[in-house]
Amino acid sequence: MSRFPKSAIIDTCFWYALYNNSDGNHKIAQEKSCLLQTMNILLPWPCLYETINTRFAKNMITLKQFELFLKQPHVIRIEDEPYREDALQDKFDRVSSYSTCGYGDSPHYRR
């Protein structure tokens, strides 16, 4: 259930910047991180997969910190099941027409 009246979708690049000291946006992400405790954080499953299956998987401390954050009651994971098949087909259609839209960027996720 929602805890706060406002919500925000946080994309993968923010998590990388927040947890990686050498990221060029690390300082900005740290400054903004206090806002994570003042609103509902909406986390689409594709973003979650992308975050933990790349850079995060190499750093166990970061992975554990992120896991603890995800367990907070105001973090809401957005299911992709209703849109997954259409989004996948859309990606294949776009690739065949030489477009560069990412799987999570499919219009099926913006319904």
NUVEXDREN-346318 format. One line per field, with one value per atom (N, C-alpha, C, O, CB): residue number from 0; residue in three letters; y negated, x negated, z. Coordinates in nm, 2 decimals, m for minus. Glycine has a CB too. Layout:
N
k NUM  ...;
r ALA  ...;
yy Y  ...;
xx X  ...;
zz Z  ...;
end
This chain:
111
k 0  0  0  0  0  1  1  1  1  1  2  2  2  2  2  3  3  3  3  3  4  4  4  4  4  5  5  5  5  5  6  6  6  6  6  7  7  7  7  7  8  8  8  8  8  9  9  9  9  9  10  10  10  10  10  11  11  11  11  11  12  12  12  12  12  13  13  13  13  13  14  14  14  14  14  15  15  15  15  15  16  16  16  16  16  17  17  17  17  17  18  18  18  18  18  19  19  19  19  19  20  20  20  20  20  21  21  21  21  21  22  22  22  22  22  23  23  23  23  23  24  24  24  24  24  25  25  25  25  25  26  26  26  26  26  27  27  27  27  27  28  28  28  28  28  29  29  29  29  29  30  30  30  30  30  31  31  31  31  31  32  32  32  32  32  33  33  33  33  33  34  34  34  34  34  35  35  35  35  35  36  36  36  36  36  37  37  37  37  37  38  38  38  38  38  39  39  39  39  39  40  40  40  40  40  41  41  41  41  41  42  42  42  42  42  43  43  43  43  43  44  44  44  44  44  45  45  45  45  45  46  46  46  46  46  47  47  47  47  47  48  48  48  48  48  49  49  49  49  49  50  50  50  50  50  51  51  51  51  51  52  52  52  52  52  53  53  53  53  53  54  54  54  54  54  55  55  55  55  55  56  56  56  56  56  57  57  57  57  57  58  58  58  58  58  59  59  59  59  59  60  60  60  60  60  61  61  61  61  61  62  62  62  62  62  63  63  63  63  63  64  64  64  64  64  65  65  65  65  65  66  66  66  66  66  67  67  67  67  67  68  68  68  68  68  69  69  69  69  69  70  70  70  70  70  71  71  71  71  71  72  72  72  72  72  73  73  73  73  73  74  74  74  74  74  75  75  75  75  75  76  76  76  76  76  77  77  77  77  77  78  78  78  78  78  79  79  79  79  79  80  80  80  80  80  81  81  81  81  81  82  82  82  82  82  83  83  83  83  83  84  84  84  84  84  85  85  85  85  85  86  86  86  86  86  87  87  87  87  87  88  88  88  88  88  89  89  89  89  89  90  90  90  90  90  91  91  91  91  91  92  92  92  92  92  93  93  93  93  93  94  94  94  94  94  95  95  95  95  95  96  96  96  96  96  97  97  97  97  97  98  98  98  98  98  99  99  99  99  99  100  100  100  100  100  101  101  101  101  101  102  102  102  102  102  103  103  103  103  103  104  104  104  104  104  105  105  105  105  105  106  106  106  106  106  107  107  107  107  107  108  108  108  108  108  109  109  109  109  109  110  110  110  110  110;
r MET  MET  MET  MET  MET  SER  SER  SER  SER  SER  ARG  ARG  ARG  ARG  ARG  PHE  PHE  PHE  PHE  PHE  PRO  PRO  PRO  PRO  PRO  LYS  LYS  LYS  LYS  LYS  SER  SER  SER  SER  SER  ALA  ALA  ALA  ALA  ALA  ILE  ILE  ILE  ILE  ILE  ILE  ILE  ILE  ILE  ILE  ASP  ASP  ASP  ASP  ASP  THR  THR  THR  THR  THR  CYS  CYS  CYS  CYS  CYS  PHE  PHE  PHE  PHE  PHE  TRP  TRP  TRP  TRP  TRP  TYR  TYR  TYR  TYR  TYR  ALA  ALA  ALA  ALA  ALA  LEU  LEU  LEU  LEU  LEU  TYR  TYR  TYR  TYR  TYR  ASN  ASN  ASN  ASN  ASN  ASN  ASN  ASN  ASN  ASN  SER  SER  SER  SER  SER  ASP  ASP  ASP  ASP  ASP  GLY  GLY  GLY  GLY  GLY  ASN  ASN  ASN  ASN  ASN  HIS  HIS  HIS  HIS  HIS  LYS  LYS  LYS  LYS  LYS  ILE  ILE  ILE  ILE  ILE  ALA  ALA  ALA  ALA  ALA  GLN  GLN  GLN  GLN  GLN  GLU  GLU  GLU  GLU  GLU  LYS  LYS  LYS  LYS  LYS  SER  SER  SER  SER  SER  CYS  CYS  CYS  CYS  CYS  LEU  LEU  LEU  LEU  LEU  LEU  LEU  LEU  LEU  LEU  GLN  GLN  GLN  GLN  GLN  THR  THR  THR  THR  THR  MET  MET  MET  MET  MET  ASN  ASN  ASN  ASN  ASN  ILE  ILE  ILE  ILE  ILE  LEU  LEU  LEU  LEU  LEU  LEU  LEU  LEU  LEU  LEU  PRO  PRO  PRO  PRO  PRO  TRP  TRP  TRP  TRP  TRP  PRO  PRO  PRO  PRO  PRO  CYS  CYS  CYS  CYS  CYS  LEU  LEU  LEU  LEU  LEU  TYR  TYR  TYR  TYR  TYR  GLU  GLU  GLU  GLU  GLU  THR  THR  THR  THR  THR  ILE  ILE  ILE  ILE  ILE  ASN  ASN  ASN  ASN  ASN  THR  THR  THR  THR  THR  ARG  ARG  ARG  ARG  ARG  PHE  PHE  PHE  PHE  PHE  ALA  ALA  ALA  ALA  ALA  LYS  LYS  LYS  LYS  LYS  ASN  ASN  ASN  ASN  ASN  MET  MET  MET  MET  MET  ILE  ILE  ILE  ILE  ILE  THR  THR  THR  THR  THR  LEU  LEU  LEU  LEU  LEU  LYS  LYS  LYS  LYS  LYS  GLN  GLN  GLN  GLN  GLN  PHE  PHE  PHE  PHE  PHE  GLU  GLU  GLU  GLU  GLU  LEU  LEU  LEU  LEU  LEU  PHE  PHE  PHE  PHE  PHE  LEU  LEU  LEU  LEU  LEU  LYS  LYS  LYS  LYS  LYS  GLN  GLN  GLN  GLN  GLN  PRO  PRO  PRO  PRO  PRO  HIS  HIS  HIS  HIS  HIS  VAL  VAL  VAL  VAL  VAL  ILE  ILE  ILE  ILE  ILE  ARG  ARG  ARG  ARG  ARG  ILE  ILE  ILE  ILE  ILE  GLU  GLU  GLU  GLU  GLU  ASP  ASP  ASP  ASP  ASP  GLU  GLU  GLU  GLU  GLU  PRO  PRO  PRO  PRO  PRO  TYR  TYR  TYR  TYR  TYR  ARG  ARG  ARG  ARG  ARG  GLU  GLU  GLU  GLU  GLU  ASP  ASP  ASP  ASP  ASP  ALA  ALA  ALA  ALA  ALA  LEU  LEU  LEU  LEU  LEU  GLN  GLN  GLN  GLN  GLN  ASP  ASP  ASP  ASP  ASP  LYS  LYS  LYS  LYS  LYS  PHE  PHE  PHE  PHE  PHE  ASP  ASP  ASP  ASP  ASP  ARG  ARG  ARG  ARG  ARG  VAL  VAL  VAL  VAL  VAL  SER  SER  SER  SER  SER  SER  SER  SER  SER  SER  TYR  TYR  TYR  TYR  TYR  SER  SER  SER  SER  SER  THR  THR  THR  THR  THR  CYS  CYS  CYS  CYS  CYS  GLY  GLY  GLY  GLY  GLY  TYR  TYR  TYR  TYR  TYR  GLY  GLY  GLY  GLY  GLY  ASP  ASP  ASP  ASP  ASP  SER  SER  SER  SER  SER  PRO  PRO  PRO  PRO  PRO  HIS  HIS  HIS  HIS  HIS  TYR  TYR  TYR  TYR  TYR  ARG  ARG  ARG  ARG  ARG  ARG  ARG  ARG  ARG  ARG;
yy 0.12  0.00  m0.13  m0.13  0.00  m0.23  m0.36  m0.42  m0.42  m0.45  m0.48  m0.55  m0.70  m0.77  m0.51  m0.75  m0.89  m0.93  m0.85  m0.93  m1.06  m1.11  m1.12  m1.13  m1.24  m1.13  m1.15  m1.02  m0.95  m1.27  m1.00  m0.88  m0.92  m1.02  m0.77  m0.84  m0.87  m0.73  m0.64  m0.95  m0.73  m0.61  m0.64  m0.75  m0.58  m0.56  m0.58  m0.48  m0.36  m0.56  m0.53  m0.44  m0.39  m0.44  m0.52  m0.30  m0.23  m0.33  m0.31  m0.14  m0.43  m0.52  m0.59  m0.62  m0.62  m0.62  m0.68  m0.58  m0.62  m0.72  m0.46  m0.36  m0.34  m0.33  m0.22  m0.34  m0.33  m0.45  m0.43  m0.32  m0.57  m0.69  m0.69  m0.73  m0.81  m0.65  m0.66  m0.56  m0.60  m0.62  m0.44  m0.34  m0.33  m0.25  m0.21  m0.41  m0.40  m0.53  m0.63  m0.36  m0.53  m0.65  m0.72  m0.84  m0.63  m0.63  m0.69  m0.73  m0.78  m0.58  m0.72  m0.77  m0.92  m0.98  m0.71  m0.98  m1.12  m1.19  m1.31  m1.16  m1.12  m1.18  m1.14  m1.16  m1.15  m1.08  m1.02  m1.13  m1.11  m0.96  m1.24  m1.35  m1.40  m1.42  m1.47  m1.42  m1.47  m1.36  m1.40  m1.49  m1.23  m1.13  m1.12  m1.10  m0.99  m1.14  m1.14  m1.26  m1.24  m1.15  m1.37  m1.49  m1.47  m1.51  m1.62  m1.40  m1.37  m1.25  m1.23  m1.35  m1.17  m1.04  m1.07  m0.98  m0.96  m1.18  m1.21  m1.21  m1.18  m1.34  m1.24  m1.24  m1.10  m1.08  m1.30  m1.00  m0.86  m0.82  m0.72  m0.76  m0.89  m0.86  m0.95  m0.94  m0.88  m1.03  m1.12  m1.09  m1.16  m1.26  m0.98  m0.95  m0.80  m0.73  m1.03  m0.75  m0.61  m0.60  m0.68  m0.57  m0.49  m0.47  m0.36  m0.24  m0.43  m0.39  m0.29  m0.23  m0.30  m0.35  m0.10  m0.03  0.07  0.18  0.03  0.04  0.14  0.26  0.24  0.07  0.38  0.50  0.49  0.53  0.62  0.44  0.44  0.35  0.38  0.38  0.24  0.16  0.24  0.23  0.03  0.31  0.39  0.49  0.51  0.46  0.56  0.67  0.60  0.65  0.73  0.49  0.42  0.38  0.39  0.30  0.33  0.28  0.39  0.37  0.21  0.49  0.60  0.70  0.77  0.67  0.70  0.80  0.74  0.81  0.85  0.62  0.57  0.53  0.61  0.45  0.40  0.35  0.40  0.42  0.20  0.40  0.43  0.58  0.60  0.42  0.67  0.81  0.82  0.93  0.89  0.73  0.74  0.69  0.71  0.66  0.62  0.56  0.61  0.56  0.40  0.70  0.76  0.66  0.67  0.87  0.56  0.46  0.37  0.35  0.37  0.33  0.25  0.33  0.28  0.20  0.45  0.54  0.55  0.55  0.68  0.57  0.58  0.45  0.46  0.63  0.34  0.21  0.19  0.14  0.10  0.23  0.21  0.30  0.27  0.24  0.43  0.52  0.47  0.48  0.66  0.41  0.35  0.23  0.22  0.30  0.15  0.04  0.10  0.05  m0.04  0.20  0.26  0.31  0.33  0.37  0.35  0.41  0.30  0.34  0.49  0.18  0.07  0.07  0.09  m0.07  0.04  0.04  m0.06  m0.04  0.03  m0.16  m0.26  m0.23  m0.31  m0.40  m0.12  m0.08  0.02  0.12  m0.02  m0.02  0.06  0.11  0.03  m0.03  0.24  0.30  0.30  0.35  0.44  0.25  0.25  0.38  0.40  0.12  0.46  0.59  0.55  0.46  0.67  0.64  0.62  0.73  0.73  0.61  0.82  0.94  0.90  0.96  1.02  0.80  0.76  0.71  0.71  0.66  0.66  0.59  0.67  0.63  0.45  0.76  0.83  0.88  0.85  0.94  0.96  1.02  0.92  0.93  1.12  0.82  0.72  0.63  0.59  0.62  0.60  0.53  0.60  0.54  0.49  0.73  0.81  0.82  0.80  0.96  0.84  0.84  0.70  0.69  0.88  0.60  0.46  0.44  0.38  0.36  0.49  0.48  0.55  0.49  0.53  0.67  0.75  0.67  0.66  0.89  0.61  0.54  0.41  0.38  0.49  0.35  0.23  0.26  0.19  0.15  0.37  0.41  0.44  0.41  0.54  0.51  0.54  0.41  0.42  0.64  0.30  0.18  0.08  m0.04  0.11  0.13  0.06  m0.05  m0.15  0.00  m0.04  m0.14  m0.10  0.02  m0.14  m0.19  m0.16  m0.18  m0.22  m0.26  m0.14  m0.15  m0.03  0.08  m0.15  m0.06  0.05  0.12  0.07  m0.01  0.24  0.33  0.25  0.25  0.46  0.19  0.12  m0.01  m0.07  0.09  m0.06  m0.18  m0.16  m0.25  m0.25  m0.04  0.00  m0.08  m0.10  0.15  m0.13  m0.19  m0.11  m0.16  m0.24  0.02  0.11  0.09  0.12  0.25  0.03  0.00  m0.13  m0.17  0.01  m0.21  m0.34  m0.35  m0.46  m0.44  m0.24  m0.24  m0.30  m0.30  m0.10;
xx m0.08  0.00  m0.09  m0.20  0.09  m0.04  m0.10  m0.11  m0.02  m0.03  m0.23  m0.25  m0.24  m0.20  m0.38  m0.27  m0.28  m0.19  m0.15  m0.43  m0.15  m0.06  m0.13  m0.06  m0.01  m0.26  m0.33  m0.41  m0.46  m0.43  m0.43  m0.51  m0.61  m0.59  m0.42  m0.71  m0.81  m0.86  m0.88  m0.93  m0.88  m0.94  m1.09  m1.13  m0.88  m1.17  m1.32  m1.38  m1.36  m1.38  m1.45  m1.52  m1.65  m1.71  m1.53  m1.70  m1.83  m1.95  m2.03  m1.86  m1.96  m2.07  m2.08  m2.19  m2.06  m1.97  m1.98  m2.04  m2.12  m1.84  m2.00  m2.05  m2.20  m2.28  m1.98  m2.25  m2.39  m2.46  m2.56  m2.42  m2.41  m2.48  m2.48  m2.58  m2.41  m2.37  m2.36  m2.46  m2.52  m2.22  m2.47  m2.55  m2.70  m2.77  m2.49  m2.73  m2.87  m2.94  m2.91  m2.86  m3.04  m3.12  m3.18  m3.20  m3.22  m3.22  m3.29  m3.20  m3.24  m3.38  m3.07  m2.97  m2.97  m2.98  m2.83  m2.97  m2.97  m2.85  m2.86  m2.97  m2.75  m2.63  m2.61  m2.50  m2.50  m2.71  m2.70  m2.66  m2.57  m2.83  m2.73  m2.70  m2.56  m2.49  m2.80  m2.51  m2.37  m2.28  m2.18  m2.35  m2.30  m2.21  m2.21  m2.10  m2.26  m2.32  m2.33  m2.24  m2.17  m2.47  m2.26  m2.18  m2.03  m1.95  m2.22  m1.99  m1.85  m1.80  m1.67  m1.82  m1.88  m1.84  m1.75  m1.67  m1.96  m1.76  m1.67  m1.52  m1.43  m1.70  m1.50  m1.36  m1.30  m1.18  m1.36  m1.39  m1.34  m1.26  m1.19  m1.46  m1.28  m1.20  m1.08  m1.01  m1.30  m1.05  m0.93  m0.82  m0.73  m0.98  m0.84  m0.74  m0.74  m0.84  m0.77  m0.64  m0.64  m0.73  m0.74  m0.49  m0.81  m0.90  m0.85  m0.83  m1.05  m0.82  m0.76  m0.88  m0.95  m0.65  m0.89  m1.00  m0.95  m0.91  m1.09  m0.95  m0.91  m1.00  m1.12  m0.90  m0.95  m1.03  m1.14  m1.25  m0.94  m1.12  m1.23  m1.35  m1.46  m1.19  m1.32  m1.42  m1.49  m1.62  m1.36  m1.42  m1.48  m1.57  m1.68  m1.37  m1.53  m1.61  m1.74  m1.85  m1.54  m1.73  m1.84  m1.94  m2.06  m1.79  m1.89  m1.97  m2.05  m2.18  m1.89  m1.99  m2.06  m2.14  m2.22  m1.97  m2.11  m2.18  m2.30  m2.36  m2.08  m2.34  m2.46  m2.56  m2.62  m2.42  m2.58  m2.68  m2.66  m2.76  m2.69  m2.54  m2.51  m2.55  m2.59  m2.36  m2.54  m2.58  m2.72  m2.76  m2.54  m2.81  m2.95  m2.99  m3.10  m3.03  m2.90  m2.93  m2.83  m2.72  m2.93  m2.87  m2.78  m2.73  m2.62  m2.85  m2.81  m2.77  m2.66  m2.55  m2.89  m2.68  m2.58  m2.45  m2.34  m2.63  m2.46  m2.35  m2.27  m2.14  m2.39  m2.33  m2.27  m2.20  m2.09  m2.37  m2.26  m2.20  m2.07  m1.97  m2.30  m2.08  m1.97  m1.85  m1.74  m2.01  m1.89  m1.79  m1.72  m1.59  m1.86  m1.79  m1.73  m1.64  m1.53  m1.84  m1.68  m1.59  m1.46  m1.35  m1.67  m1.47  m1.35  m1.25  m1.13  m1.40  m1.30  m1.20  m1.12  m1.04  m1.28  m1.15  m1.08  m0.93  m0.91  m1.15  m0.84  m0.70  m0.65  m0.55  m0.61  m0.73  m0.69  m0.75  m0.74  m0.73  m0.82  m0.88  m0.78  m0.75  m1.02  m0.73  m0.63  m0.68  m0.72  m0.50  m0.68  m0.72  m0.61  m0.50  m0.79  m0.63  m0.52  m0.53  m0.63  m0.53  m0.43  m0.43  m0.43  m0.37  m0.30  m0.50  m0.50  m0.43  m0.42  m0.65  m0.37  m0.30  m0.20  m0.19  m0.24  m0.11  m0.01  m0.06  0.01  0.09  m0.18  m0.24  m0.36  m0.40  m0.28  m0.41  m0.54  m0.54  m0.63  m0.57  m0.44  m0.44  m0.43  m0.50  m0.32  m0.34  m0.32  m0.45  m0.49  m0.20  m0.51  m0.64  m0.75  m0.82  m0.68  m0.76  m0.86  m0.83  m0.93  m0.86  m0.71  m0.68  m0.71  m0.76  m0.53  m0.67  m0.70  m0.85  m0.89  m0.65  m0.93  m1.08  m1.12  m1.20  m1.15  m1.08  m1.11  m1.07  m1.14  m1.05  m0.95  m0.90  m0.99  m1.02  m0.76  m1.03  m1.11  m1.25  m1.31  m1.12  m1.31  m1.44  m1.44  m1.53  m1.49  m1.33  m1.33  m1.31  m1.33  m1.21  m1.27  m1.25  m1.37  m1.36  m1.12  m1.48  m1.60  m1.58  m1.65  m1.65  m1.48  m1.46  m1.54  m1.59  m1.31  m1.57  m1.66  m1.58  m1.64  m1.78  m1.46  m1.38  m1.41  m1.42  m1.23  m1.44  m1.47  m1.34  m1.23  m1.53  m1.36  m1.24  m1.15  m1.03  m1.29  m1.21  m1.14  m1.08  m0.99  m1.22  m1.13  m1.08  m0.96  m0.90  m1.19  m0.91  m0.80  m0.68  m0.65  m0.77  m0.60  m0.47  m0.38  m0.29  m0.41  m0.40  m0.31  m0.33  m0.24  m0.33  m0.44  m0.47  m0.41  m0.42  m0.62  m0.37  m0.32  m0.16  m0.11  m0.37  m0.10  0.05  0.10  0.23  0.10;
zz 0.00  0.00  0.00  0.05  0.12  m0.06  m0.06  0.08  0.15  m0.16  0.10  0.23  0.21  0.31  0.29  0.10  0.07  m0.04  m0.12  0.03  m0.04  m0.15  m0.28  m0.39  m0.11  m0.29  m0.41  m0.44  m0.35  m0.41  m0.57  m0.62  m0.73  m0.79  m0.67  m0.74  m0.85  m0.90  m0.83  m0.80  m1.03  m1.10  m1.11  m1.16  m1.24  m1.05  m1.05  m1.14  m1.13  m0.91  m1.24  m1.35  m1.30  m1.20  m1.48  m1.38  m1.35  m1.33  m1.24  m1.46  m1.41  m1.41  m1.27  m1.23  m1.52  m1.21  m1.07  m0.97  m0.89  m1.03  m0.98  m0.88  m0.90  m0.81  m0.90  m1.03  m1.06  m1.00  m0.93  m1.21  m1.02  m0.97  m0.82  m0.76  m1.02  m0.76  m0.61  m0.54  m0.44  m0.57  m0.60  m0.53  m0.58  m0.54  m0.54  m0.68  m0.74  m0.72  m0.79  m0.89  m0.64  m0.61  m0.73  m0.73  m0.50  m0.83  m0.94  m1.05  m1.16  m1.00  m1.04  m1.14  m1.14  m1.03  m1.11  m1.26  m1.27  m1.20  m1.17  m1.41  m1.18  m1.12  m0.97  m0.91  m1.20  m0.91  m0.78  m0.68  m0.59  m0.74  m0.68  m0.59  m0.60  m0.50  m0.61  m0.72  m0.74  m0.69  m0.62  m0.89  m0.72  m0.67  m0.52  m0.46  m0.73  m0.45  m0.31  m0.25  m0.16  m0.26  m0.32  m0.27  m0.28  m0.20  m0.35  m0.39  m0.41  m0.34  m0.33  m0.56  m0.28  m0.22  m0.10  m0.07  m0.18  m0.03  0.08  0.04  0.12  0.15  m0.09  m0.14  m0.15  m0.15  m0.28  m0.15  m0.16  m0.04  m0.04  m0.18  0.07  0.19  0.21  0.31  0.31  0.11  0.12  0.02  0.01  0.10  m0.06  m0.16  m0.19  m0.15  m0.29  m0.25  m0.30  m0.41  m0.50  m0.34  m0.41  m0.52  m0.60  m0.56  m0.46  m0.73  m0.82  m0.90  m0.96  m0.92  m0.89  m0.96  m1.06  m1.02  m0.85  m1.19  m1.29  m1.29  m1.27  m1.43  m1.30  m1.30  m1.40  m1.37  m1.33  m1.53  m1.62  m1.57  m1.59  m1.75  m1.50  m1.44  m1.33  m1.32  m1.38  m1.25  m1.14  m1.20  m1.15  m1.06  m1.31  m1.37  m1.42  m1.40  m1.48  m1.49  m1.55  m1.44  m1.46  m1.63  m1.33  m1.23  m1.16  m1.15  m1.12  m1.12  m1.05  m1.13  m1.08  m0.96  m1.26  m1.35  m1.42  m1.50  m1.45  m1.39  m1.45  m1.34  m1.28  m1.54  m1.32  m1.23  m1.09  m1.01  m1.24  m1.04  m0.91  m0.87  m0.76  m0.88  m0.96  m0.94  m0.90  m0.84  m1.06  m0.94  m0.91  m0.77  m0.73  m1.02  m0.70  m0.58  m0.47  m0.47  m0.59  m0.39  m0.29  m0.19  m0.14  m0.22  m0.15  m0.05  m0.11  m0.05  m0.01  m0.23  m0.30  m0.32  m0.30  m0.44  m0.36  m0.38  m0.25  m0.26  m0.44  m0.14  m0.01  0.03  0.08  0.10  0.01  0.04  m0.04  0.01  0.01  m0.17  m0.26  m0.22  m0.22  m0.41  m0.18  m0.13  m0.01  0.00  m0.10  0.09  0.21  0.17  0.23  0.30  0.07  0.03  m0.03  0.00  m0.08  m0.11  m0.18  m0.08  m0.12  m0.28  0.04  0.14  0.21  0.29  0.23  0.19  0.26  0.20  0.09  0.24  0.29  0.25  0.14  0.08  0.37  0.12  0.02  m0.11  m0.21  0.07  m0.13  m0.26  m0.32  m0.26  m0.24  m0.43  m0.50  m0.63  m0.72  m0.52  m0.65  m0.78  m0.87  m0.84  m0.75  m0.99  m1.09  m1.18  m1.25  m1.18  m1.17  m1.25  m1.40  m1.44  m1.21  m1.47  m1.62  m1.69  m1.81  m1.67  m1.62  m1.68  m1.78  m1.89  m1.57  m1.75  m1.84  m1.98  m2.08  m1.78  m1.98  m2.10  m2.16  m2.27  m2.06  m2.09  m2.13  m2.27  m2.35  m2.03  m2.31  m2.44  m2.55  m2.65  m2.45  m2.53  m2.63  m2.64  m2.75  m2.59  m2.53  m2.53  m2.60  m2.68  m2.39  m2.58  m2.65  m2.80  m2.87  m2.59  m2.84  m2.98  m3.04  m3.15  m3.00  m2.97  m3.02  m3.04  m3.14  m2.92  m2.95  m2.96  m3.09  m3.16  m2.84  m3.11  m3.23  m3.36  m3.46  m3.23  m3.35  m3.47  m3.49  m3.61  m3.45  m3.39  m3.40  m3.45  m3.53  m3.27  m3.40  m3.45  m3.59  m3.67  m3.37  m3.64  m3.78  m3.87  m3.99  m3.81  m3.80  m3.88  m3.84  m3.87  m3.85  m3.78  m3.75  m3.65  m3.65  m3.87  m3.55  m3.45  m3.33  m3.32  m3.41  m3.24  m3.12  m2.99  m2.89  m3.12  m2.99  m2.86  m2.77  m2.82  m2.90  m2.64  m2.55  m2.51  m2.52  m2.42  m2.46  m2.42  m2.32  m2.33  m2.35  m2.21  m2.11  m2.17  m2.10  m2.00  m2.28  m2.34  m2.43  m2.49  m2.42  m2.44  m2.53  m2.49  m2.37  m2.53  m2.59  m2.55  m2.47  m2.41  m2.68  m2.47  m2.39  m2.25  m2.17  m2.43  m2.21  m2.06  m2.02  m1.91  m2.03  m2.12  m2.09  m2.09  m2.10  m2.19  m2.08  m2.08  m1.96  m1.94  m2.10;
end
